[in-house]
Amino acid sequence: MSEPVTGSGGGAAMDPVALPASPGVSVWNIANALTFVRLLLVPVFAVLLLHEGGQEGAWRVAATVVFGVASLTDRFDGELARRRGLITDVGKIVDPIADKALIGTALVGLSWLDQLSWWVTVAVLVREIGVTVLRFVVIRHGVMPASRGGKIKTFLQAVAIGLYLLPLQGGWQTMAAAVMAVAVIVTLATGADYVARAITLRRTSERAQRKRAERAARPNG
């Protein structure tokens, strides 16, 4: 694997996706187990959210709890993988899939219940899926680690979704809308940053420089 390309703030040291897989580590480890738990909680969360048309307060609270637990696994699986040397190629693939599945299910569910505009859901999902695909497309040139802005984006999304999930009224709904607006802005801004970083990486990576040198060394004609 290519050397990780560090972003501002040393993101490569913090993002397991930007680190090479730990040699000799079994796929069946605690870090990957937490990732798979998050993935398995997605359909549970969806059922709780949509039960009785999302109108039962107790079920909404239960859905919020499951969403919170699933979000916490995202925090701990990466930390365990780094600290205990449990990074695997399988984990690096499944982790972003589980993240997008959880956030996507929450946004689609809220839009389906007419509590969140569909354009918000579409905008966020296009950014999330697009960046994930982009990171894999440029992996031949290097790994783009999660930036600090990306971590803030994830936190804001989780808080905003949590506020929307809870059966709250009045000023809480206004707060949920405000936090979601900030989350969308940060989401799109960090998405644009990833695109800029990917373009720079393709132009300046060791692979790109080697290819340019090879083309320059070819005889004309």
C-alpha positions in Angstrom: 0.0 0.0 0.0 1.2 3.5 -0.7 2.3 5.7 2.1 -0.6 7.6 3.7 -1.0 11.1 2.5 -1.4 13.2 5.6 -3.9 16.0 5.7 -3.9 19.0 8.0 -3.6 18.1 11.6 -1.9 14.7 10.9 -5.1 13.0 9.8 -3.2 9.9 8.6 -2.1 9.1 12.1 -5.8 9.1 13.3 -7.7 7.5 10.5 -7.4 3.7 10.3 -8.3 3.8 6.6 -5.1 5.7 6.0 -2.9 3.1 7.8 -1.7 -0.2 6.4 -3.3 -3.4 7.6 -1.6 -4.9 10.6 0.3 -8.1 9.5 -1.0 -11.4 10.8 -4.2 -10.0 12.4 -7.3 -12.1 12.1 -10.4 -10.5 10.6 -12.3 -11.8 13.7 -11.2 -9.2 16.2 -13.0 -6.8 18.5 -12.6 -3.7 16.2 -14.2 -5.5 13.3 -16.8 -7.0 15.6 -17.9 -3.5 16.5 -18.0 -2.5 12.9 -20.2 -5.5 12.0 -22.4 -4.8 15.1 -23.0 -1.3 13.7 -24.0 -2.7 10.3 -26.4 -5.2 11.9 -28.0 -2.4 14.0 -29.0 -0.5 10.8 -32.1 -2.7 10.0 -33.0 -2.7 13.7 -32.9 1.1 13.8 -35.0 1.3 10.6 -37.7 -0.9 12.0 -37.9 1.1 15.3 -37.9 4.4 13.4 -40.7 3.5 11.0 -42.8 1.5 13.4 -46.4 2.9 13.5 -45.4 5.5 10.9 -42.9 7.0 13.3 -45.6 8.5 15.5 -45.1 6.5 18.7 -42.8 8.4 21.1 -41.5 5.3 22.8 -40.4 3.7 19.6 -38.7 6.9 18.5 -36.8 7.0 21.7 -35.8 3.4 21.2 -34.7 4.2 17.6 -32.6 7.2 19.0 -30.9 4.9 21.5 -30.0 2.3 18.8 -28.7 5.1 16.6 -26.6 6.5 19.5 -25.1 3.0 20.3 -24.4 2.4 16.6 -22.7 5.8 16.3 -20.5 5.1 19.4 -19.3 1.9 17.8 -17.9 4.0 15.0 -15.9 6.0 17.6 -14.5 2.9 19.4 -13.8 0.5 16.5 -11.3 2.8 14.9 -9.7 3.7 18.2 -9.3 0.0 19.1 -8.0 -0.8 15.7 -5.2 1.8 16.0 -4.2 1.3 19.6 -4.2 -2.5 19.4 -2.9 -3.0 15.9 -6.1 -4.6 14.7 -6.4 -2.8 11.3 -7.5 -5.2 8.6 -8.3 -4.7 4.9 -11.8 -6.1 5.6 -12.3 -3.5 8.3 -11.2 -0.7 6.2 -13.8 -1.6 3.5 -16.7 -2.5 5.8 -16.3 0.5 8.2 -17.2 3.2 5.7 -20.0 1.1 4.3 -21.5 0.7 7.8 -21.1 4.4 8.4 -22.9 5.4 5.2 -25.6 2.7 5.8 -26.4 4.1 9.3 -26.5 7.8 8.3 -28.3 7.1 5.0 -31.0 5.0 6.7 -31.6 7.7 9.2 -31.8 10.5 6.6 -34.0 8.5 4.3 -36.2 7.4 7.2 -36.7 11.0 8.4 -37.5 12.2 4.9 -39.9 9.3 4.4 -41.7 10.5 7.5 -41.8 14.0 6.1 -39.6 15.4 8.9 -36.6 16.2 6.7 -36.5 17.7 3.2 -35.5 15.2 0.6 -33.0 17.6 -0.9 -31.0 17.5 2.4 -31.0 13.7 2.3 -30.0 13.6 -1.4 -27.3 16.2 -1.0 -25.7 14.5 2.0 -25.9 11.0 0.5 -24.4 12.1 -2.8 -21.5 13.7 -0.9 -21.0 10.7 1.4 -21.1 8.1 -1.3 -19.1 10.3 -3.7 -16.2 10.8 -1.2 -16.1 7.1 -0.3 -15.9 6.2 -4.0 -13.3 8.9 -4.6 -11.0 7.7 -1.9 -11.0 4.2 -3.5 -10.5 5.6 -7.0 -7.3 7.5 -6.0 -5.9 4.8 -3.7 -3.3 3.9 -6.4 -1.8 7.3 -5.8 -2.1 7.3 -2.0 -4.6 7.3 0.8 -6.7 10.3 1.7 -7.3 10.2 5.5 -10.3 11.7 7.1 -9.7 15.4 7.9 -10.6 17.2 11.0 -13.4 18.9 9.1 -14.7 15.4 8.2 -14.8 14.4 11.9 -16.7 17.6 12.8 -19.1 16.8 9.9 -19.7 13.4 11.3 -20.4 14.8 14.8 -22.8 17.4 13.5 -24.7 14.9 11.4 -25.1 12.6 14.4 -26.3 15.4 16.7 -28.7 16.8 14.1 -30.1 13.3 13.4 -30.4 12.6 17.1 -32.5 15.7 17.6 -34.7 14.9 14.7 -35.2 11.3 16.0 -36.3 12.3 19.5 -40.0 13.1 19.8 -39.3 16.7 20.7 -41.5 19.8 20.1 -41.2 23.5 20.0 -37.8 25.1 20.2 -36.1 21.7 20.0 -37.3 21.3 16.4 -35.9 24.7 15.6 -32.6 23.6 17.1 -32.6 20.4 15.1 -33.1 22.3 11.9 -30.3 24.8 12.8 -27.8 22.0 13.6 -28.8 20.1 10.4 -28.2 23.3 8.4 -24.7 23.7 9.8 -24.1 19.9 9.2 -25.1 20.2 5.6 -22.9 23.2 5.0 -19.9 21.5 6.6 -20.7 18.2 4.7 -20.7 19.9 1.4 -17.6 22.0 2.2 -15.6 19.0 3.3 -16.8 17.2 0.2 -15.3 20.0 -2.0 -12.1 19.7 0.0 -11.8 16.0 -0.7 -12.2 16.6 -4.4 -9.5 19.3 -4.3 -7.2 17.0 -2.3 -7.9 14.1 -4.8 -6.9 16.3 -7.8 -3.8 17.4 -6.0 -2.9 13.8 -5.1 -3.3 12.6 -8.6 -1.0 15.3 -9.9 1.7 15.1 -7.2 1.9 11.5 -6.1 5.0 9.4 -6.6 3.0 7.3 -9.1 2.0 10.3 -11.1 5.6 11.7 -11.1 7.0 8.3 -12.2 4.5 8.1 -15.1 5.4 11.6 -16.2 9.1 10.7 -16.1 8.5 7.6 -18.1 6.6 9.5 -20.8 9.3 12.2 -20.9 12.0 9.5 -21.4 10.2 7.9 -24.4 11.8 8.9 -27.8 9.7 11.2 -29.9 7.6 9.4 -32.5 
